[in-house]
Amino acid sequence: MANVWVERTEDGGFRATNARGAEVRIGGGEDEGAFTPVELLLAAVGGCNIVTVEPLTAQRGHRLVRLAMTVEAQKVESNRLGPVTITYDVELPSEAADEVFRAVAGRVHDKYCTVSTSLQDGTEVRLELP
């Protein structure tokens, strides 16, 4: 099970903390040094994909020279995003690595990234009030 604790901070901002003590600042688009909730969602999609692609590609003997990505989406309504687009930026060590990278990245996107598949499948979000 995964969980985070989200709270308002004394300075009026917000913070998410996990059980291992990592913290992320959350705020509005004007808050310096903080992620918006939508940016965190995009970071989760990108992070899930990249941390899964990297070791699987390396296990197949093709450690990528550079592995990065841009993750973006536009708001199509005030409370809804349109499609999320992941654009990889890679430097491959060889032509053989290109085929492996493309196959691994495709499988990760289609099957193995929990965040992406949850968004695509429309995971239910429940609200429990005290």
Backbone bond lengths (Angstrom), bond angles and torsions (degrees), N, CA, C in turn:
res aa  C-N    CA-C-N  psi(-1)  N-CA   C-N-CA  omega(-1)  CA-C   N-CA-C  phi
1 M - - - 1.447 - - 1.524 109.03 -
2 A 1.310 116.44 141.54 1.461 121.84 177.50 1.521 108.54 -110.76
3 N 1.326 116.13 142.97 1.461 119.14 173.86 1.519 109.99 -155.68
4 V 1.304 115.40 155.06 1.460 122.93 173.61 1.515 108.13 -135.32
5 W 1.299 115.94 156.22 1.455 123.38 176.34 1.522 106.02 -105.46
6 V 1.335 117.77 125.28 1.459 122.42 179.30 1.523 107.77 -118.09
7 E 1.337 115.46 129.44 1.462 119.62 -176.05 1.520 111.44 -145.92
8 R 1.318 114.50 157.00 1.460 120.70 171.69 1.518 108.07 -78.09
9 T 1.300 116.81 138.01 1.464 121.21 179.80 1.532 109.94 -95.72
10 E 1.321 115.62 167.49 1.469 120.54 -177.68 1.518 112.77 -61.58
11 D 1.340 117.47 -27.46 1.470 120.33 179.92 1.531 112.41 -85.15
12 G 1.339 117.48 6.30 1.455 121.38 177.45 1.517 114.26 89.56
13 G 1.327 116.81 -1.25 1.460 120.67 176.07 1.521 109.57 -87.96
14 F 1.300 115.36 -164.55 1.460 121.15 179.70 1.518 109.26 -136.48
15 R 1.325 115.55 155.29 1.454 121.18 -177.16 1.520 108.75 -143.99
16 A 1.338 115.49 138.89 1.467 121.81 171.14 1.521 106.96 -109.97
17 T 1.331 115.91 134.55 1.457 121.80 -179.10 1.524 108.45 -130.11
18 N 1.336 115.94 138.48 1.471 118.54 175.74 1.524 110.19 -101.44
19 A 1.307 116.79 175.43 1.467 122.28 -176.40 1.524 112.52 -65.28
20 R 1.337 117.92 -19.62 1.459 121.72 179.67 1.524 112.66 -90.91
21 G 1.349 115.85 2.34 1.464 120.56 175.94 1.515 115.56 90.74
22 A 1.320 118.85 2.37 1.466 120.55 177.23 1.524 108.92 -74.04
23 E 1.329 115.90 144.78 1.454 120.99 -178.03 1.517 110.85 -129.60
24 V 1.331 115.53 147.93 1.455 122.94 174.49 1.520 107.27 -133.53
25 R 1.332 116.21 130.65 1.462 120.62 176.80 1.519 108.95 -81.65
26 I 1.329 116.04 137.65 1.460 122.66 -179.14 1.518 108.28 -123.29
27 G 1.313 116.14 138.57 1.453 119.36 178.02 1.515 110.87 -162.17
28 G 1.312 115.16 -166.86 1.449 121.13 175.65 1.523 109.90 -85.19
29 G 1.309 116.78 175.68 1.463 121.40 -177.77 1.516 114.54 -62.16
30 E 1.318 117.55 -18.61 1.469 121.22 -179.49 1.529 112.86 -94.65
31 D 1.316 117.90 -6.89 1.470 121.42 -176.37 1.529 110.93 -81.74
32 E 1.320 115.16 113.58 1.457 121.91 -179.02 1.534 110.74 -64.60
33 G 1.318 116.67 136.08 1.461 121.24 176.20 1.515 115.07 75.34
34 A 1.328 117.54 14.98 1.462 120.55 -178.87 1.528 109.82 -129.02
35 F 1.314 115.83 149.89 1.455 122.36 173.53 1.530 108.78 -89.75
36 T 1.340 116.46 143.93 1.462 119.16 168.99 1.527 107.06 -79.83
37 P 1.324 118.17 160.94 1.462 119.68 176.55 1.534 112.98 -56.96
38 V 1.333 117.98 -38.02 1.468 119.86 178.66 1.530 110.39 -66.27
39 E 1.320 117.30 -40.33 1.469 120.04 176.92 1.523 111.34 -61.90
40 L 1.331 116.84 -37.81 1.461 120.01 176.88 1.523 111.52 -65.03
41 L 1.318 117.06 -38.48 1.460 120.89 176.36 1.533 110.26 -61.96
42 L 1.324 116.77 -45.60 1.460 120.43 178.34 1.531 111.07 -64.86
43 A 1.327 116.92 -39.98 1.467 120.66 176.95 1.524 110.84 -62.54
44 A 1.329 116.88 -37.31 1.467 120.60 178.30 1.525 110.87 -64.96
45 V 1.321 116.83 -42.38 1.474 119.92 177.23 1.526 110.01 -61.85
46 G 1.323 116.20 -50.08 1.461 119.79 -179.55 1.513 112.61 -64.46
47 G 1.316 116.21 -44.47 1.462 119.84 -179.60 1.505 112.44 -61.87
48 C 1.315 116.44 -43.50 1.467 120.64 179.61 1.526 110.73 -60.57
49 N 1.322 116.35 -45.02 1.461 119.73 179.80 1.529 111.91 -66.22
50 I 1.320 117.36 -48.56 1.462 120.18 -172.50 1.533 112.55 -69.97
51 V 1.352 117.06 -38.00 1.469 117.67 -179.53 1.528 111.64 -74.37
52 T 1.323 117.05 -13.00 1.460 120.63 175.48 1.524 110.50 -93.19
53 V 1.324 117.90 -40.01 1.466 122.13 -179.17 1.525 111.48 -65.74
54 E 1.315 117.13 -43.93 1.475 120.39 -172.60 1.525 112.81 -58.36
55 P 1.331 120.12 -55.40 1.469 117.83 -177.71 1.530 113.02 -67.54
56 L 1.329 117.51 -33.63 1.469 118.94 179.99 1.526 111.60 -67.20
57 T 1.325 116.56 -37.34 1.468 120.35 176.76 1.531 110.14 -68.18
58 A 1.323 116.09 -43.88 1.463 119.99 179.52 1.525 111.52 -63.96
59 Q 1.339 117.52 -38.70 1.472 120.72 178.58 1.521 111.78 -61.46
60 R 1.321 116.49 -25.09 1.462 121.14 179.06 1.522 111.68 -90.77
61 G 1.339 115.87 12.75 1.457 121.40 173.70 1.514 115.39 85.45
62 H 1.320 117.44 18.29 1.462 120.41 -176.80 1.526 110.91 -132.50
63 R 1.322 115.93 77.41 1.466 119.60 175.48 1.520 107.60 -70.65
64 L 1.320 117.31 120.87 1.453 121.63 -176.65 1.516 110.37 -74.48
65 V 1.325 116.45 140.91 1.458 121.51 -179.58 1.529 109.70 -66.35
66 R 1.330 116.48 -45.43 1.457 121.54 176.37 1.522 107.58 -135.54
67 L 1.310 116.30 136.35 1.463 122.09 177.85 1.523 107.56 -139.40
68 A 1.322 115.65 111.17 1.464 122.04 179.74 1.529 107.09 -148.37
69 M 1.297 115.92 171.55 1.462 119.40 177.97 1.514 110.18 -158.51
70 T 1.320 114.17 158.85 1.451 122.34 168.97 1.520 106.43 -112.32
71 V 1.312 116.80 136.41 1.461 121.79 177.31 1.519 106.22 -123.06
72 E 1.346 115.86 126.08 1.462 118.30 -176.77 1.512 111.60 -143.86
73 A 1.313 114.09 156.96 1.462 122.17 175.54 1.522 107.55 -157.18
74 Q 1.303 115.24 151.15 1.459 121.66 175.90 1.517 108.75 -105.64
75 K 1.323 116.15 146.40 1.466 119.15 171.34 1.524 107.46 -74.62
76 V 1.327 116.18 128.15 1.460 120.85 177.04 1.523 110.78 -100.37
77 E 1.303 116.24 -16.75 1.458 124.35 171.96 1.514 105.76 -144.16
78 S 1.307 117.59 170.48 1.467 119.61 -177.49 1.517 112.44 -62.24
79 N 1.333 117.31 -24.00 1.467 120.85 -178.46 1.524 112.55 -126.88
80 R 1.325 118.13 25.90 1.469 120.03 -177.91 1.527 110.36 -148.04
81 L 1.334 114.23 135.72 1.459 120.72 175.31 1.519 110.19 -92.21
82 G 1.312 114.85 150.50 1.459 120.67 169.10 1.525 108.19 -82.62
83 P 1.307 117.17 -164.15 1.468 120.20 -178.33 1.532 112.35 -57.61
84 V 1.314 115.04 142.83 1.464 122.11 175.33 1.529 106.90 -92.18
85 T 1.326 116.56 128.50 1.459 121.91 -178.73 1.520 110.11 -113.71
86 I 1.326 115.57 126.08 1.467 122.63 176.04 1.522 107.00 -104.43
87 T 1.327 116.82 124.37 1.464 121.53 177.43 1.523 108.00 -120.67
88 Y 1.321 115.61 112.22 1.461 120.32 179.86 1.515 110.94 -75.91
89 D 1.319 115.28 148.94 1.461 124.24 171.35 1.519 105.11 -127.25
90 V 1.313 116.97 103.30 1.458 120.85 -174.90 1.527 110.86 -127.43
91 E 1.296 114.39 151.61 1.467 121.61 167.48 1.516 105.15 -120.71
92 L 1.317 114.61 120.97 1.458 120.89 -174.13 1.518 110.50 -95.64
93 P 1.322 117.64 143.76 1.461 120.14 179.09 1.529 113.00 -76.35
94 S 1.338 117.57 -18.23 1.467 120.87 -177.37 1.525 109.84 -164.01
95 E 1.329 116.88 168.47 1.462 120.82 175.89 1.524 111.10 -65.30
96 A 1.318 116.92 -36.16 1.469 120.44 179.08 1.526 110.72 -62.16
97 A 1.320 116.78 -33.68 1.465 120.83 179.54 1.521 111.38 -66.28
98 D 1.329 117.71 -28.92 1.457 120.85 -179.89 1.524 110.92 -61.86
99 E 1.305 117.26 -46.24 1.463 121.41 -179.95 1.529 111.14 -63.56
100 V 1.323 116.19 -43.26 1.468 120.70 179.48 1.525 110.20 -64.92
101 F 1.322 116.71 -46.76 1.469 120.51 179.99 1.524 111.17 -58.43
102 R 1.317 117.05 -48.46 1.464 120.55 -178.14 1.533 111.79 -61.99
103 A 1.314 116.79 -41.27 1.468 120.35 179.32 1.529 110.76 -66.04
104 V 1.330 116.38 -45.77 1.471 120.38 -179.18 1.530 110.43 -65.21
105 A 1.334 117.41 -47.58 1.470 120.37 -178.49 1.528 110.85 -61.42
106 G 1.314 117.65 -38.33 1.458 121.04 178.02 1.518 112.33 -64.87
107 R 1.336 116.49 -44.67 1.471 120.07 178.93 1.521 111.65 -65.67
108 V 1.328 116.09 -41.85 1.467 119.71 178.96 1.527 109.37 -60.41
109 H 1.311 117.02 -46.41 1.467 120.93 -179.80 1.532 111.32 -62.31
110 D 1.311 116.72 -43.97 1.471 121.14 -175.38 1.521 114.18 -76.09
111 K 1.349 117.66 -32.61 1.465 119.86 -168.88 1.516 116.86 -130.49
112 Y 1.326 118.38 -34.58 1.456 119.28 -162.98 1.519 116.47 -107.55
113 C 1.316 119.05 -14.53 1.468 120.03 177.85 1.523 108.50 -84.34
114 T 1.302 116.62 108.84 1.463 122.44 -177.78 1.525 111.66 -57.71
115 V 1.308 117.64 -39.97 1.467 120.54 -177.38 1.527 110.31 -66.92
116 S 1.312 117.23 -50.17 1.472 120.56 -179.21 1.522 111.81 -62.07
117 T 1.324 116.54 -46.57 1.465 118.27 -178.01 1.530 110.98 -66.99
118 S 1.313 118.05 -33.35 1.466 120.66 176.72 1.524 111.15 -65.26
119 L 1.337 116.52 -42.22 1.467 119.40 176.96 1.523 110.96 -64.68
120 Q 1.315 116.41 -44.53 1.468 120.51 -178.29 1.519 112.00 -64.95
121 D 1.320 116.39 -35.49 1.462 120.38 -179.05 1.524 112.87 -84.51
122 G 1.329 117.67 -8.17 1.461 120.46 179.11 1.520 113.22 72.20
123 T 1.319 117.34 52.78 1.463 121.81 -179.95 1.530 111.21 -55.12
124 E 1.305 115.69 133.19 1.460 122.16 178.84 1.528 109.96 -67.46
125 V 1.320 116.28 139.54 1.463 122.73 173.55 1.524 106.94 -115.22
126 R 1.328 116.00 121.96 1.468 121.61 -177.81 1.515 110.46 -103.71
127 L 1.288 116.11 147.38 1.460 122.36 177.42 1.513 108.58 -113.65
128 E 1.337 117.08 127.70 1.464 122.52 174.99 1.522 108.04 -120.24
129 L 1.306 116.72 116.55 1.467 121.16 179.23 1.523 109.79 -100.76
130 P 1.338 116.35 148.77 1.472 119.51 179.99 1.516 112.24 -67.22
